[in-house]
Amino acid sequence: MKYFFVLGTNCALSVAELQAVLGLDKAELVAEDFLLWETDREINPEKLMARLGGVIKIGLIRKELNKTTDEQLLNSIIAVAYSKKQQSKEGKFNFGFSDYGERKFNKKALGLALKKYFSDQKISSRFVVSQEKTLSSVVVVQNKLLTRGLEIILVEHTGGVLIGETLAVQPFKDLSRRDYGRPARDDFSGMLPPKLAQIMINLAQVSDPEALIIDPFCGSGTILSEALLAGHKNLFGSDISLKAIEDTRKNLSWIKELYKVENAHTKLLVKNVIHLSKFVKSGSVAAVITEPYLGPQRGNVNFPAIIKELESLYTTALQEFYQVLQPGGRVVMVWPVFSKQAPLNPDYAKFKTVNLLPNHLKDNKFIKTTPRGTIIYGRAGQKVFREIVVLEK
């Protein structure tokens, strides 16, 4: 089987997450946002999608064509669409197209031809179009292309064409609710997006649901909330701010009630990270997953002073993390990257830097990493970017 993954805006981070979750021994980056994965394993696309933060769509390649004529391409699309129609419920069959990679397919002509074929077969259908190059997750869901229709994926590959079917899309409503609908938000301090929290949890690679995961800069509890939803049952959060702990407590209670999370142990304390080893048992932690204080977010910033302060804080924190971690335990941490400033360089010499990417994809032209192998996360125009650092004891 050949699965495809439509990746998020940060190709390297999406690939790193998939490597951590699936292992990408037979994977190929066809485009910056399109990855093929050949495997004998069968996956549950919806279940996997709920776990991933860096993937927008998951699907299967239904046909692989060598060099083809327009007629051969259309006939193959018709075969895929008709087969799906045979499996679907009675009623109008909705379909749409998305293409990935450099080649731009004439989706309008293909769609009108497919609609005519259905009409000739006395099958009621609707051709779903979008102003964008690809159909968004919103368009796919709202037009029932997963349940009563089909999103056809087209991508040029080694001189031929791959025809795929989308099986799952990112749960945008759920993610928005967990981001903007939670009872306690801290817009002033800034908050980690739930999707990035999911990615960081996956990069920690904690397979035992009973293993202890901690966030010693828990803020409003995004990482702990997403860890709960990922099935982790033993969580600890601390923060120097009483308000942060109160916000985290509200948000965790809300998550547990909303998603019916049971049998999970969560402990929260107002504590300074520099004393972590005094209240967390040595060698007891499977992973530290955290976004620490990133410095002031507004106003005039004395960058040399704040960088020196953060390097000192992070060095102390990393020393504490080392003490409480199990052998092989991981730190998944955000470090800020300030515009036009040298990267932070706290002391992490005791740790091993984790290679996040499959060896055969590390030098791919679409993959961008820092000289120390970390990945920068952010969008154009941001004043502070996030450097995703993964270390292992």
N, C-alpha and C positions, 0 to 999 in steps of 0.2 A: 504494500500500500504506500501511496505517496500522499502525505498530508501537506497542506500549506498553511502558513501563518502570515497574516498581514500584520506587520510590526508597527509599534508606536513611533513617535517622532524621534526617539533616540535609538537608532539601530543597534549600537553596541550594547546598550543596557537591556534591550529586548532579547538579543541573542544570548547574553550572559544569563538572564533569567531562565530562558528555555534550556540552556545547557545545564543549569543547576537542577531543574525539575525533571527533564527528560534524558539528558545526555544526547548530544547531537553528533554521533559518530558518522552518520550518513546524511549530512545536511548541506544545503547549497544556498547561498544568497544569490538569488536571481536578480533582485533589485534592492535598493536601500530599504524598502518596506515590504519585501516579499521573500520569505524563506521556504524552501522545500525540505521535507524530512522524509526519507524512505525508511520504512521499518516493517517488521513482522508483527509488532505489537498493535493491538487495537485499543484506541483511547476513547474515552467518553468526552466529546468536544464541549458539551455544556458544563460538565463538572470541572473539566480542566480550565475552561475560560473563567469560571467563577474564582479560580485560584490565582490566575495570572493578572499582573498589572500592566505589562508592557506589550500586550497583544490585542489587536482590534478585531480580527476575524480568524476563525479556524475553519478549514474545509478539507475536502478530498479532491484529488485530481481524478476526473472520470475518464478522460481520453487524452492520449498523447499522440500528436500528429507530427510526421516528418514534414518536409517541404510540401506545402499544400496550395491548392488553388482556392479561390473564393468559394467555389461550389463545394469543394470537399470540406472546407471549414463550416459552411452553413449546414451541410448534411450532417456533420458530426454534432453540431450544436442542436439541431433538430432531434437527433437520436437521444442526446442527454436529456433534453427538455421533455420529450414525449415519454421517456422512461419515468421521469419524476412525476409527470402528470398521472401516469397509471397508478402510482403509489398514493397520490394525494386524495383528499376528500372531494365529494361532489361540489360543484360550484365553479365560479370564475377562477381561472389559474393566472396568478400574477407572476411576472418575470421581469428581470432587469439585468443589466450588464455592468461589470467593472473590469477595467484592464489595468495591469501593473507592468512596470518596466518601461523601456524606451519606446517600444512600438505602440502607436495609437491606432487601435482598431476602429473601423467604421461601425460603431455600436448602433447608431440610428438605423442604418441600412439593414444590419443583421436583425435588429429587433423588429422592424417592419416586415421583413421576410418571414421571421418566425411567427409573428402574429397572423400573417396571411396563411401560413401552413395550418395553424390551429383553426382558423376560420374555415378553410377547405375541409378540415376534419370535423366540422360542426362542434368545435370546442371553444367555449367562451374564454377569452383571455384578455389581459390588460398588460401593456408594455409600460413599465415603470421607468421614468427617466429622471435625471437630476442635472442641475446646472454645473455640478462638479464633475471631475474626471471619473471619480469612483462614487458608488453609492455609499452613503454614510451608514453607520449602525442604526441611526434613528430612522432613515428611509427604509432600510431592510426590515426592521421590526414593524414599523407603522403600516407597511404594505404587505405584511404577513408573508414575506418571501421565504421565511424558514419553515412556516407551518402549512401554508396553503399555496406555495409557489416555489420560486427558484431564483437565487442570484447566481448568474453564470459568470465565472471568473475566466478571463483570457490573459495569457502572458506568453510572450515569445521566449523560446528556450532552445538553445543549440540549433538554430535555424528552423525549428518547427514551432508548433503551437501547443500549449497545454490548455485544456478546458477543465475547469474545476467547478465544484459546487460548494457554496458556503454552508456550513453546518451550525455555526455558533458565532455570535458577535458579542462584543464587550457589553456588559450589563450597565448601560449608561444611566438608567433611572436609579438603580440601586447605588451606584457610585456617587451620583449627585446627592442622593438622600443622606448617605453617610458623610458627605463632605459639608453640605450646606444645611441639612435638616437636623443635625445633632443638637442636643439641648445646650451644650456649652461650647462656644467658639471663642478663639482669641485672635481676632484679626490684627490687633496691634502688634503682637509678637510674631505673627506669621505662623502658618500651620503647614505641616507636611501633607501633601496630597495623598488620599487613600491608595491610589494606584502605585505611587512610589513606595509607600509603606508595604504593600503587597510584594513588590519586587525585592525589597530589602529582606523581608521575612524569607522569601524563597532563596535568596543568596546565602542565607545562614545555613541552609540544608540541615535542619533539625527534623529527623524522621520520627523520633519518639514523641508522641503527643503528651506524655507525662514529664518530659524533660523540662527543666527550668529555663525560661527565657526572661531576661530582664531588660528594662529600659530605664536607665538612671537619670535621664533628662526627659521625663515622660510628657511634659507639656499638657496638652488637653487629651492625651491618650490615644492618638491615632494608631500608633504601632501596636499598642496593646489591644485595641479594638479589632484591628485586622488580624492579629494573631489569634484572638478568640474565634473569629469567623473561619480561620484556616484550620481550626481543630486543636489548637494548643491549649492544654488544660492547666498548666502550672506557670503563672505569670507574676512577675513582681515589677512594680514601678515606683520610682522615687523622683523627687524634684525638690529644689531648694525653696520653691514657691508654694505656699499653702493654697493659693488660688488655683494653681495648676493641679494640685492633688484633688481639690474639690471638683474641678472641671472634669478631670479624668474619671473620678468616681461616678459623676452624673452620666458621662458618656458611656462608660462600661455597663452601667445599670440599664441604660437605654438600649444598647446593643443586645444585651442578654435577653431583655424582654421582647424586643422586636423580632429577633431571630431565634428565639426559644433555645438559647444556649444553656445547657445544664452541665452539672458535674465539673465545673471549671473553678479552679482556685486562683483568686487574684488578690494580691496584697499590695497596699499602697502606703508609702511613708513620706513625710516631709524630711528629707535628708540631703546633705551636701555630698556630691559625688566623690569628693576628696577623702571621705571617710567610708567609702563603700565596703571595704573589706572588714569593717567593724560590725556591720549589721547584715552582711551576706556571707554565708559559710564558704571558706576556702575550697576551691575545686568542685563547687556544687552546680555551676552554671554551664548550660550547654551553649548558649549564645547571648551576647550583648548586642541588641539592635537598637540604635538610637540616633536621633538628631539632636546634638547638644546646642547650647547657646551659640549662635552664629555671629554675634556682634550686633551693634546698633543697626537698625533697618532704615532709620530716617535721620535727616539733618546732616550737618557737616561731620565727617568722620576723619579722625587722625589715624590713617591706615597703619603706619608703622607701629603706633602704640597699641592699637587693637589687635594687630597680628601677633605682636609679642605677648599680649595678654592671653589670647586664645591658644597659642602654642604652649604656653605654660600650663594652662588649664587642661588641655588635651593630653599633654605629657603625663600629668598627674593622674588624670582619669584612666589612661591606658595602663599605667602601672597598677592601678586598682583593679582594672578589668583582668589583667594577667593573673592576679592573685585569686580571683573568685572563679575563673574559668576552669573547666575540665581540660585535660590534655586533648588537643584536637578541636577544642571549642573555638567558635569564631566571634569576631567583632565585625559587625556591619554598621558603619558609621558615616555620617555626613560631615565633611569639612567645607567651609565656605571658600569660594573663589571670588575674590574681589577684582573688579575691572581694573586693568592696567597695573595690577600688583603681582608680585611673585607669589607662587603657591605657598600655603602653610607647610611647615615642616616640623611637626612635633616629633618627639623621640618615640619610635615604635620598633626599635632595633631587636627587642626580645621576640617579636612576632615574625611569622612567615607571611609574606604577601601572597594572597591567593590568586592564581591564574583564573580569571573569570570566563575566558573564552575558549572554545574548541581550538586546538592547535592548528587545524587546517583552515580556520577562518580568521585567525589573528591578523594576518596580513592582507585581508580582503580590503578592497578600496573603499568599501562603504563603512568599515569599522574605524572608529576614531577613539583612541585612548591617550592617556597622558604618558610621559616618559617612565613613570613608575607603575604603569599598567592599570591605573584607576580610570574611572569613567566620569565625565562631566555631564551633569544633568541641568537643563535649564532652557529657557526660550529667549529668542532675540529681544533685546531691550531690557532684560533684567539687570539690576545693579549687582546682585549677588547670585552667583551660580552655586550649585551643589556638586561637590566632588564625592563620589561614592567609593568608599574605601572598605575593603574586605581583608581582614587579617586573621591569622590562625595561630593558636598557641601550640 
